[in-house]
């Protein structure tokens, strides 16, 4: 399906939805685009620092296995 075809179908179907349904569709589209006004994105420098810190913790043995993490989460 081409982009033009999809746009025409959306334009045809959207008015048929209730306001609540239209709002849900809009929120879904925003989530696809990762549009979230409440969340501030971190910088690439901060992201890389957090990754490096995590790797350091793992290398020092400061981590738990996936199995143990699932076990802990099941208690919630």
DSSP file (Angstrom, degrees, kcal/mol; ACC not computed):
  #  RESIDUE AA STRUCTURE BP1 BP2  ACC     N-H-->O    O-->H-N    N-H-->O    O-->H-N    TCO  KAPPA ALPHA  PHI   PSI    X-CA   Y-CA   Z-CA
    1    1 A X              0   0    0      0, 0.0     2,-0.1     0, 0.0     0, 0.0   0.000 360.0 360.0 360.0 136.6    0.0    0.0    0.0
    2    2 A X     >  -     0   0    0      1,-0.1     4,-2.3     4,-0.0     5,-0.2  -0.408 360.0-112.6 -83.3 162.8    1.4    3.4   -0.8
    3    3 A X  H  > S+     0   0    0      1,-0.2     4,-2.5     2,-0.2     5,-0.2   0.877 118.3  53.1 -60.1 -39.8    1.6    6.3    1.6
    4    4 A X  H  > S+     0   0    0      2,-0.2     4,-2.3     1,-0.2    -1,-0.2   0.904 108.7  49.2 -64.2 -42.2   -1.0    8.2   -0.4
    5    5 A X  H  > S+     0   0    0      2,-0.2     4,-2.2     1,-0.2    -2,-0.2   0.910 111.7  48.7 -63.3 -43.6   -3.4    5.3   -0.2
    6    6 A X  H  X S+     0   0    0     -4,-2.3     4,-2.6     2,-0.2     5,-0.2   0.928 110.5  50.8 -63.5 -45.0   -2.9    4.9    3.5
    7    7 A X  H  X S+     0   0    0     -4,-2.5     4,-2.7     1,-0.2    -2,-0.2   0.910 110.0  50.2 -60.3 -42.9   -3.5    8.7    4.1
    8    8 A X  H  X S+     0   0    0     -4,-2.3     4,-1.7     2,-0.2    -1,-0.2   0.910 111.4  48.4 -62.6 -41.5   -6.7    8.6    2.1
    9    9 A X  H  X S+     0   0    0     -4,-2.2     4,-2.6     2,-0.2     5,-0.2   0.922 112.3  47.9 -65.7 -43.1   -8.0    5.6    4.1
   10   10 A X  H  X S+     0   0    0     -4,-2.6     4,-2.8     1,-0.2     5,-0.2   0.931 111.0  51.7 -61.9 -44.5   -7.1    7.3    7.4
   11   11 A X  H  X S+     0   0    0     -4,-2.7     4,-0.6     1,-0.2    -1,-0.2   0.827 113.8  45.1 -61.4 -31.6   -8.8   10.5    6.2
   12   12 A X  H  < S+     0   0    0     -4,-1.7     4,-0.3    -5,-0.2    -2,-0.2   0.868 119.2  39.0 -79.2 -38.2  -11.9    8.5    5.4
   13   13 A X  H >X S+     0   0    0     -4,-2.6     3,-1.5     1,-0.2     4,-0.6   0.840 100.3  71.5 -83.1 -34.0  -12.1    6.4    8.5
   14   14 A X  H >< S+     0   0    0     -4,-2.8     3,-1.5     1,-0.3    -1,-0.2   0.878  94.9  52.5 -55.4 -45.1  -11.1    9.0   11.1
   15   15 A X  T 3< S+     0   0    0     -4,-0.6    -1,-0.3     1,-0.3    -2,-0.1   0.731 101.5  63.2 -65.1 -18.0  -14.3   11.0   11.0
   16   16 A X  T <4 S+     0   0    0     -3,-1.5    -1,-0.3    -4,-0.3    -2,-0.2   0.651  89.7  86.6 -78.7 -14.8  -16.3    7.8   11.5
   17   17 A X  S << S-     0   0    0     -3,-1.5     2,-0.0    -4,-0.6    -3,-0.0  -0.506  85.5-109.1 -85.1 153.7  -14.7    7.3   15.0
   18   18 A X     >  -     0   0    0     -2,-0.2     4,-2.7     1,-0.1     5,-0.2  -0.272  36.1-102.8 -69.7 167.1  -16.1    8.8   18.1
   19   19 A X  H  > S+     0   0    0      1,-0.2     4,-2.3     2,-0.2     5,-0.2   0.900 124.7  51.7 -59.4 -40.6  -14.1   11.6   19.8
   20   20 A X  H  > S+     0   0    0      2,-0.2     4,-2.1     1,-0.2    -1,-0.2   0.918 110.9  47.1 -62.6 -43.4  -12.8    9.2   22.4
   21   21 A X  H  > S+     0   0    0      2,-0.2     4,-2.4     1,-0.2    -2,-0.2   0.894 110.8  52.0 -65.9 -39.6  -11.7    6.8   19.6
   22   22 A X  H  X S+     0   0    0     -4,-2.7     4,-2.5     1,-0.2    -1,-0.2   0.899 108.7  51.3 -62.4 -40.1  -10.0    9.6   17.7
   23   23 A X  H  X S+     0   0    0     -4,-2.3     4,-2.5     2,-0.2    -2,-0.2   0.911 109.6  49.7 -62.6 -42.5   -8.1   10.6   20.9
   24   24 A X  H  X S+     0   0    0     -4,-2.1     4,-2.3     2,-0.2    -2,-0.2   0.904 110.5  49.7 -63.1 -41.6   -6.9    7.0   21.3
   25   25 A X  H  X S+     0   0    0     -4,-2.4     4,-2.5     2,-0.2    -2,-0.2   0.920 111.2  49.9 -62.7 -43.6   -5.7    6.9   17.7
   26   26 A X  H  X S+     0   0    0     -4,-2.5     4,-2.6     1,-0.2    -2,-0.2   0.917 110.7  49.1 -61.6 -44.1   -3.9   10.2   18.2
   27   27 A X  H  X S+     0   0    0     -4,-2.5     4,-2.2     1,-0.2    -1,-0.2   0.881 110.6  51.3 -63.0 -37.8   -2.2    9.0   21.3
   28   28 A X  H  X S+     0   0    0     -4,-2.3     4,-2.0     2,-0.2    -2,-0.2   0.920 110.0  48.8 -65.4 -43.2   -1.2    5.8   19.6
   29   29 A X  H  X S+     0   0    0     -4,-2.5     4,-1.8     1,-0.2    -2,-0.2   0.925 110.7  51.1 -62.1 -43.8    0.3    7.8   16.7
   30   30 A X  H  <>S+     0   0    0     -4,-2.6     5,-2.8     1,-0.2     4,-0.4   0.895 108.0  52.2 -60.5 -39.7    2.2   10.0   19.2
   31   31 A X  H ><5S+     0   0    0     -4,-2.2     3,-0.7     1,-0.2    -1,-0.2   0.874 106.6  53.5 -66.5 -34.8    3.6    6.9   20.9
   32   32 A X  H 3<5S+     0   0    0     -4,-2.0    -1,-0.2     1,-0.2    -2,-0.2   0.877 112.7  44.2 -63.0 -36.2    4.8    5.6   17.6
   33   33 A X  T 3<5S-     0   0    0     -4,-1.8    -1,-0.2    -5,-0.1    -2,-0.2   0.442 112.5-123.0 -87.7  -0.9    6.6    8.9   17.1
   34   34 A X  T < 5 +     0   0    0     -3,-0.7     2,-0.8    -4,-0.4    -3,-0.2   0.872  52.9 161.9  60.0  39.0    7.9    8.8   20.6
   35   35 A X      < +     0   0    0     -5,-2.8     2,-0.4    -6,-0.1    -1,-0.2  -0.824   0.4 153.8 -93.6 113.2    6.2   12.2   21.3
   36   36 A X    >   -     0   0    0     -2,-0.8     3,-0.9     3,-0.2    -5,-0.0  -0.887  27.9-168.3-144.2 108.4    5.9   12.7   25.0
   37   37 A X  T 3  S+     0   0    0     -2,-0.4    -1,-0.1     1,-0.2    -2,-0.0   0.714  88.4  57.5 -70.5 -19.9    5.8   16.2   26.4
   38   38 A X  T 3  S+     0   0    0      1,-0.0     2,-0.5     2,-0.0    -1,-0.2   0.649  95.9  73.1 -84.8 -15.6    6.3   14.9   30.0
   39   39 A X    <   -     0   0    0     -3,-0.9     2,-0.5     0, 0.0    -3,-0.2  -0.875  67.7-152.8-108.3 126.6    9.5   13.1   29.3
   40   40 A X        -     0   0    0     -2,-0.5     2,-0.2     1,-0.0    -3,-0.1  -0.841  20.4-129.3 -96.2 129.0   12.8   14.9   28.7
   41   41 A X        -     0   0    0     -2,-0.5     2,-0.2     1,-0.1    -1,-0.0  -0.472  19.7-127.1 -75.4 145.7   15.3   13.1   26.6
   42   42 A X        -     0   0    0     -2,-0.2    -1,-0.1     1,-0.1     2,-0.0  -0.536  28.8-100.1 -88.5 160.8   18.8   12.7   27.9
   43   43 A X     >  -     0   0    0     -2,-0.2     4,-2.6     1,-0.1     5,-0.2  -0.302  27.5-113.4 -74.5 162.6   21.8   13.8   25.9
   44   44 A X  H  > S+     0   0    0      1,-0.2     4,-2.7     2,-0.2     5,-0.2   0.877 119.5  55.2 -62.3 -37.5   24.0   11.3   24.0
   45   45 A X  H  > S+     0   0    0      2,-0.2     4,-2.0     1,-0.2    -1,-0.2   0.925 110.0  44.8 -62.0 -45.2   26.8   12.0   26.4
   46   46 A X  H  > S+     0   0    0      2,-0.2     4,-2.5     1,-0.2    -2,-0.2   0.906 112.4  52.3 -65.5 -42.1   24.6   11.2   29.4
   47   47 A X  H  X S+     0   0    0     -4,-2.6     4,-2.2     1,-0.2    -2,-0.2   0.940 110.9  46.7 -57.8 -49.3   23.3    8.0   27.7
   48   48 A X  H  X S+     0   0    0     -4,-2.7     4,-2.6     1,-0.2    -1,-0.2   0.870 110.6  53.3 -63.5 -37.0   26.8    6.8   27.0
   49   49 A X  H  X S+     0   0    0     -4,-2.0     4,-2.7     2,-0.2    -1,-0.2   0.927 109.1  48.6 -62.9 -44.6   27.9    7.6   30.5
   50   50 A X  H  X S+     0   0    0     -4,-2.5     4,-2.1     2,-0.2    -2,-0.2   0.889 112.1  49.2 -63.9 -38.8   25.0    5.5   31.9
   51   51 A X  H  X S+     0   0    0     -4,-2.2     4,-2.5     2,-0.2    -2,-0.2   0.942 112.3  47.6 -64.0 -47.5   25.9    2.6   29.6
   52   52 A X  H  X S+     0   0    0     -4,-2.6     4,-2.3     1,-0.2    -2,-0.2   0.896 111.2  51.3 -62.4 -40.4   29.5    2.8   30.6
   53   53 A X  H  X S+     0   0    0     -4,-2.7     4,-2.3     2,-0.2    -1,-0.2   0.904 110.6  49.2 -61.9 -41.1   28.6    2.9   34.3
   54   54 A X  H  X S+     0   0    0     -4,-2.1     4,-2.3     2,-0.2    -2,-0.2   0.915 110.2  50.1 -65.3 -42.9   26.3   -0.2   33.8
   55   55 A X  H  X S+     0   0    0     -4,-2.5     4,-2.7     1,-0.2    -2,-0.2   0.911 110.0  51.5 -61.6 -42.4   29.1   -2.1   32.1
   56   56 A X  H  X S+     0   0    0     -4,-2.3     4,-1.6     1,-0.2    -1,-0.2   0.920 109.1  50.1 -60.8 -44.6   31.5   -1.2   34.9
   57   57 A X  H  <>S+     0   0    0     -4,-2.3     5,-2.7     1,-0.2    -1,-0.2   0.909 112.1  47.9 -60.8 -41.8   29.0   -2.5   37.5
   58   58 A X  H ><5S+     0   0    0     -4,-2.3     3,-1.8     1,-0.2    -2,-0.2   0.924 109.2  52.6 -64.9 -44.7   28.6   -5.7   35.6
   59   59 A X  H 3<5S+     0   0    0     -4,-2.7    -1,-0.2     1,-0.3    -2,-0.2   0.804 107.3  53.1 -62.5 -28.7   32.3   -6.2   35.2
   60   60 A X  T 3<5S-     0   0    0     -4,-1.6    -1,-0.3    -5,-0.2    -2,-0.2   0.437 121.8-109.3 -84.5   0.0   32.7   -5.8   39.0
   61   61 A X  T < 5S+     0   0    0     -3,-1.8     2,-1.6    -4,-0.2    -3,-0.2   0.599  75.3 138.5  84.7  10.3   30.1   -8.5   39.5
   62   62 A X      < +     0   0    0     -5,-2.7     2,-0.3    -6,-0.2    -1,-0.2  -0.528  46.6  85.0 -90.1  70.4   27.5   -6.1   40.7
   63   63 A X        -     0   0    0     -2,-1.6     2,-0.3    -5,-0.1    -5,-0.0  -0.950  65.1-128.9-155.6 171.0   24.5   -7.6   38.9
   64   64 A X        -     0   0    0     -2,-0.3    -2,-0.0     1,-0.0    -3,-0.0  -0.909  31.4-101.5-126.6 158.5   22.0  -10.4   39.1
   65   65 A X     >  -     0   0    0     -2,-0.3     4,-2.3     1,-0.1     5,-0.2  -0.303  30.2-113.9 -73.9 161.1   21.0  -13.1   36.7
   66   66 A X  H  > S+     0   0    0      1,-0.2     4,-2.6     2,-0.2     5,-0.2   0.905 118.3  55.2 -59.2 -42.4   17.9  -12.9   34.5
   67   67 A X  H  > S+     0   0    0      1,-0.2     4,-2.1     2,-0.2    -1,-0.2   0.917 109.5  45.5 -58.7 -45.5   16.4  -15.8   36.4
   68   68 A X  H  > S+     0   0    0      2,-0.2     4,-2.4     1,-0.2    -1,-0.2   0.859 110.7  53.7 -67.6 -35.4   16.9  -14.0   39.8
   69   69 A X  H  X S+     0   0    0     -4,-2.3     4,-2.6     2,-0.2    -2,-0.2   0.921 109.7  47.7 -64.9 -43.1   15.5  -10.8   38.4
   70   70 A X  H  X S+     0   0    0     -4,-2.6     4,-2.1     2,-0.2    -2,-0.2   0.907 110.3  52.9 -62.8 -41.7   12.3  -12.6   37.2
   71   71 A X  H  X S+     0   0    0     -4,-2.1     4,-0.5    -5,-0.2    -2,-0.2   0.918 111.6  45.8 -59.7 -44.6   12.1  -14.3   40.6
   72   72 A X  H >< S+     0   0    0     -4,-2.4     3,-1.3     1,-0.2     4,-0.4   0.918 111.7  51.4 -64.3 -44.6   12.2  -10.9   42.3
   73   73 A X  H >< S+     0   0    0     -4,-2.6     3,-1.5     1,-0.3    -1,-0.2   0.832 100.0  63.5 -64.1 -31.9    9.7   -9.3   39.9
   74   74 A X  H 3< S+     0   0    0     -4,-2.1    -1,-0.3     1,-0.3    -2,-0.2   0.720  94.6  62.6 -66.4 -18.8    7.3  -12.2   40.6
   75   75 A X  T <<        0   0    0     -3,-1.3    -1,-0.3    -4,-0.5    -2,-0.2   0.673 360.0 360.0 -77.6 -17.5    7.1  -11.0   44.2
   76   76 A X    <         0   0    0     -3,-1.5    -1,-0.2    -4,-0.4    -2,-0.2   0.500 360.0 360.0 -73.1 360.0    5.6   -7.6   43.2
